[in-house]
Amino acid sequence: MTDVAGARVASVEAGSPAWDAGFEAGCVVTAVDGQAVRDVIDWRWLAADGEVELSYVDNDGDAGTVVLEREPGEDWGLSFDGVIFDGVRTCRNACTFCFMRQLPEHMRPSLSLRDDDFRLSFLTGTFATLTNLREADVERIVAQRLSPLRVSLHAVDAQVRRALIGRHAEEGIANLERLLAEGIEFDAQVVLVPGRNDGAVLDETLAWAYARRGIRNVGVVPLGFTAHQCAFDESFDEPQAALRVIGQLEPWQRRALEERGTPWAFAADEFYRNAYGERLLEKLPDAAFYGDFSMFEDGIGIIRTMVDALREARLSGGVRRCLQALSDGGMQARYVCGEAMEPYASQLFEEVGLAPALATLPVRNDFFGGNVNVTGLLCGCDIARAIARAEEGDARGCTAYFVPAVVLNDDGVTLDGWTLDDVRRAAGPEIGRRVHLAPSNPIDYTDEIARVLSRSLGQ
């Protein structure tokens, strides 16, 4: 069937109203009660009642309409291919710090797609600049109450914003102000660039945001840069630079805690890690500081959740089961991670009694270079090299390697296009059979290590 605008059906639940009406995977829902379906938000909005008229095009290319009815609480039974049906809105800005503009050449096209879609912000928590909103978009956000959204704020000073974002920068502020006035709430992000929007400029940005109650949180994250660009060679990687940012946010946090019951302004985990290094565990804020962890996907509170999860794994028996499986197999295990994890992971493994049986395998990110050192951006080629180096120093040759699932996308592929089987093949048949996939949460991965090793022993 030729391309048809609308919601392409991925699956139909057996016995559902859609199943009874004859819908099948591949057909396209083009309208609900005569209104076009642009995305899953429209679908949920328009199909909220107990009776709907669906316009469709079936797999033979024939168009038609059908009325569906359902019982209270019953689902229509349709799942769609993606959440955006009319194409993702792309970015028209020229942000100097854009990570996707720093990628190596010849990477898969999906990685260089610079989305800037308010719908994805609402549905999946991505950040949008609001610089590409049309009048109809603003009206829709207000009418459908698409709140909260996430906005890339970066700076409010007009000259600084233009230098950072490009010529459409002020349109983003104007749209933000208008939506705030209509009661739409936001989580805001500031990518902090040394000498550009830090210092007094950051204080101005925070003051502006604090005066607008609809801005629920502000997350401050450090500039990340790769070796495949020439605009940046420093961020807030040095302890004193990171400490200055943490110290600058503390008065805002104290004020917000007193007046609003939340710290409101949050520093990304990198600032704490860079500032405190091996003292991180004693300096890291408690879980209560992060509230509902609403900025988790922005790298805020991830370390705290991992620390608490590993301690919980000790209490729940996960650590004991992991150690027992390693002992039964006469093996050691190494958990793959980015270099950024090393200052605290080794301490944690020692604290809960996992070391030396379980240790980290820190992987240097040579693929991206620059200051990229987090686990989630590791690439298959670098993981394979790190495993090979570790094997050179392992005289027994009985180490199991566990790769965290966070390095793979939903299709099981790393950023450089490798699968876990590719890593295994690069390591060689004898080593490759000892390379396994594991969850990223310590509560889960301690038990997964035990399960994998027990299975290999035939237990």
N, C-alpha and C positions, 0 to 999 in steps of 0.2 A: 504494500500500500504506500502511495506517495505521502510525503510529509503533510500533515494536517495540523492546523493550529488548535491547541487544546491540551487536555490532560490525558496522556497516553497511559492506558491501564497496564500495570505490571502483573497484577494477580487479582483473582476474584475468590472470595471466601465461599466455600461450598455451603449451600443452603441459605445463603443471604438473599436479601431482596434483589441485589444486582445479579446474583447467580440465577435466581428464578426468572429474571427478565432476559436472560441469554447473553449477558456480557461475558467477554472472555479477554484474556491477555492479548494486547496488541491493538485493540480498538481504542478510539479516542473520544472522550467526552468533550464536546465543543462548547456547551452552554448549559446553565442551570436556570430553569424558569426564564429562558430567553436571554440571559446575561452571560457574556463570555467569561470563561474560567482562565485567568491568567496565571494562577499559582494556587498552592494548597490553601493559602489564606482565603482566597475567593471561594474555594470549594467548601471549606468549613463554614464560612459566613453564609453562603447562599444555600447550602444543603443542611441547614440546621433544623429545619422543620420535619414533621413526620410524613410529608408528601412533597415530592419534587418531580418536575418534568425535566428529563435529561435529553439534550440533543447529542447525537453521537454520529460517528462514522465507523462502520464495522470493518473487519479485516478484508472484506471484498471491495471496499471503497464505497459502499452504499450508505447514504445518510438517512437518518430517521430520528424519531422522538419516541420516548416512552415515559409513562408516569409510574414512579415507584412509591410504595408505601412501606412504612415500617412501624413496629411496635415501640413504645417508649423505652429508651435505653438501648435499642437495637442499632447495630452499625449497618451502614449501607453495604458493606462488604467489598469495597473497592480500594485497592492500593495502587498508587501511581508511580511512574518512573520519574523520580526526583520530586522536588518541591516547587521548582520554578518551571512554568510551562511555556513561557514566551521569550525565553532567553535571559541570561543573567545580565544585569546592568553593570557595565564596566566603568573603571575609574578614568576620569579625564584630567586628573591632576598631574603634577610633575614633582611629587614629593622627593626631596633630595635624599631621604633616608630609606626609600622604599626597598624592602628586602628583595622583592621579585625582580627589581631592576639590577640586582647585584648577582644574579644567578650565572653559573657558567653557561656557555653556549651549548646548544644541541640537547638541552633537557626536554622532556616531554612537554608538549604545548600546554597541558592543563596546569602546570606549575607556574607558568608566566601569565595566566589569566588573572588580571587585576580586577577582582570584583569590588564593586562599591554599591551594593544593592541593599536598600533599607529593608527589603523583605527577608533577606538572609540574616540581617541584623536581628530582626524580630524572631525568626524561626530558629536560628542556630547560634546566635550570640556573636556573630562577626561584627567588626567595627566599620561604620560608614562615615564618610566625611560630610554627607548631606549637600555636597556641592553640585550634584547632578539632579536634584529634585525638580520636577515640573510642578506647575500649579495643581494639576490633578493629583499628583502624588501627595502633596501636602494635605489636600482635602481628603484624600483617602485615608491617610494615617489618622487624621482626626476623626473621621466618620467611623472607621473600624476600630478605633482605640488601640492602635498598634503600639502598645506600651508595656514594659520599657523597651527602648531601643538603646543601641550602643553607638557612641559618637567618638570619632577621632578628633580631639580638640587641639592638642599640641601647643597652641598659644592663642591669646586673644589680641595681642598687639598687632595692629594691621600690617605694619611693615615686616615684622617677624613672621607672621602667618604667610604673607605673600612669598617671602624668601624661602620658607620651608615647603609650602604646598603648591604655589603657583598662582596664576592670575584669577582663579575662581575661588580663592580662599574666603573672601568676604561673603560670598553667597552661602557658604556653609554656616557662618555665624548668623546671618539673617534668617535662614531657615530654622536654625536651632532656636533662636529667640522666639520665632513665631509659634513653633510647636510647643515650646515651654509655656507660652502664654495660653495655649489651648489645653494645658494639663497633661501633656505627654511627658513621661519621665525618661531619664537617661542615665546610663553609666558612661563615664567619660574616660578616655585614654589620652595620656600625654607621653609621646615618645621623646625622651630627653636627649638632646644633642648638645655635646659640650660646646660652650661659647655661643650657642644660638638661642635656645629657649630655656636655659637653666638660670640659676641665680635670681636676680630681681624680676626677670621676665616670668619665671615660674611662679614667684609670689603673686605677681599681677594676675596670672592665669587662675591660680587657686582662689584669690580674692573674688574675681569675677564669677567663678563657678559656685563658690560658697554662698554668694548673694542670691543664687537662683535655686530655690528649694527643690525644683524638679530634677536637679542633678544629684542623683542618689549617692554616687561614689565617684572618686577620681583615682585611677590607677596610673602610677608613674613608672614607666619601664625604660631601661637604658637602650640607647642606640645599639643595634646589632649590625655588624658589617662583615662582609666576606672579603676574600683576597681578590675577587674578580671585579674590583672597582678601584678608583683612585681618589675618591673624594674624602674618605675617612681613614684614619689610622689610629684613632683613640676613642674610647668611650669612658665609662666609669669603672674600669677594671681595677684600677689602683685603689688600695684601702682608703686613703685619705679622700679621694674623689667620691667614693661611695658613701663614706661617713658623712660628708657634707650634705649629701642629698637626704640621708636619713635624718640628720639633725634639722634640716630645713623643714621637713614634713612634721616633725614632732609637735611644734606649737599648734599647727592646724589640727593635728590629731587630738591633742589635749582639749582644745576649744570645742571640737565636734563631739567628743565624748561627753563633755559637760553639758552642751546645749542640745545634742541630738541623740546621744546614747550610742554612737558609733564612731570609730576613728575617721571615717569618711574618706580621708586621703591615704592611699596605700602605696608603699614602695614594693616593687617587684622583688622576688626572691633573690635575683642577681645582686641587688644592692647589699643585702645582708651577707650573702655568701662572699662577695668581694671585700666587704668591710671587715669581716670577722674571721674568715678562713677557718682554721681548726677550732676556733672558739665559737663557732656558729651555734652549736647546740645549746649553749648557755645564754646566748644573746637573742635567739629567734623568738618572736612573739608567740604567746600561747594561742591555742586554737580559738579561744573566746574572742581574741582580737579581730579575727577574720569574719566573725558573725556567721552568715550563711554561705561564705566562700563564693559570693556571686562573681568575683573577679578571678576565679581559679584558672579559667582558660587563658587569662592574660599573664600567667606565670606568677600569680599572687596567692601564696598559701600552699603551694604544691609541696615544698619541703616540709612544712609543718605537718601536713597530712601523711606524708611518707614516714616521718619520725614517729608519729603517734600510731600509725598502722603497724610498723615493725614491732613496737613495744606491745601492741595488742596481740600480734602474732605470737609473741613469747607467752603471754597470759593464756591464750586460747589453745596452746599446744602445737601450733604450726611450726615453731622453731624446733621443738623436740622431735616432731615427726620428720622434719627435714634432716636433722642431724642423724637420726636413726637410719634413714634410707642411705645417707652417704656412708655411714659406718658399715652397714650391711653390704654395700657394694664395694667397699674398700676404695672409695673415690673421694675426690674433692670436686667442688663446683665453683664456677666463676660466673658472676652475673654481669653482663655487658652494660656499660653505662658511659655517658659522656664524661669528659674530664671535670666538668663542673660539679659532679656528684662526689668526687673523691674526698674533699675536705671533711665531709660528715658521714658518708656511707661506711667507711672503714671503722670509724668510731662507733657507729651504731651496731655493726656486726660484732664488734668486740663487746659492746655493752650488753647485748642480749644473748651472747654466748655462741653465736654462729661461727665466728672466726676461731681457728683458721680454716675450718672445713669448707665454709662458704666465704668467698672473697669477691671483691669487685674486679672487673676487667675494664679499666678505664680506656676509652678509645679516643685517640686524637682525630679530630675532624679535618683531615687534609683535603677532602673533596671541596669543602667550602672555604676553609682557611679563615683568616681574619680572627675575630673574637668569638666565633661560633663554637660552642663547647657543650651544649645541652644534649641530653639523651635523645629527645624527640627529633633532632635534626641529624642524627647519625645516618651514615650511608653504608650500603652493603660492602663496597670495596674496602672501606676503612675497617669495618668489623672483621672482615676476612683476614686482613693484614695483621690486626691485633691478635687474633686467635693464632695465627701462624707464629708470631713472635713469642706468644705465651708458651706454645708447644716446644719451642727451642730450649726453653729453660725448665721444662718438665721432664725429668729423666724417667719418671714412672709411666708417662703417657696415659694417665687415667683420670684426666680432668674432664668434667662435663661442662659445657658452655651453654648458658641460657640467655637468649636474646629477648629483650622485652618487646611486647606486642606494639608498644607505642611507636616504634621505628617503622612500622608497616602501615600502609593505608588499608582501606576496606577491601582492596583487591589483592592484598598481601604483597605489596611492592614498596621498596624503600624509595627515598627521594632520588637516588641515582638509578632507579629502575631494576634493582636486584630483588629476587625472591629469596626466601630462606634456603631453598634448594640450591640457588646460585651460590650462596655463602658456603653451603656444605660442599659443593663441587669444587670451589676454589680452595677449600681447606684440604681436599683429598678424601678418598673413601674411608680411610681409617679414622681420621679426625672428624670428618663430616657426620659420621653416625653418632657422634657425641655432642652435636650442636642441636639445641632444642629451642622451641618457642615457649615463652612464659609470660604470664600477666605482668603488669607494671606495678601492681599494688602488693606490698609485702605480705598482707594477710593472705592473698591468693597465691603469690609465687612461692612462698615457703612450702605450702601444701602441694603445689604443682610440681616442684622439684622432687618432693617425696614420691608423688604418684608416678612421674616419668621414670625415676630410678627403680622404683619397685616393679614397674611393668617390665623394664629391661632385664630385671633379675628373675622374671617369671613368677613374681609373688602375687 
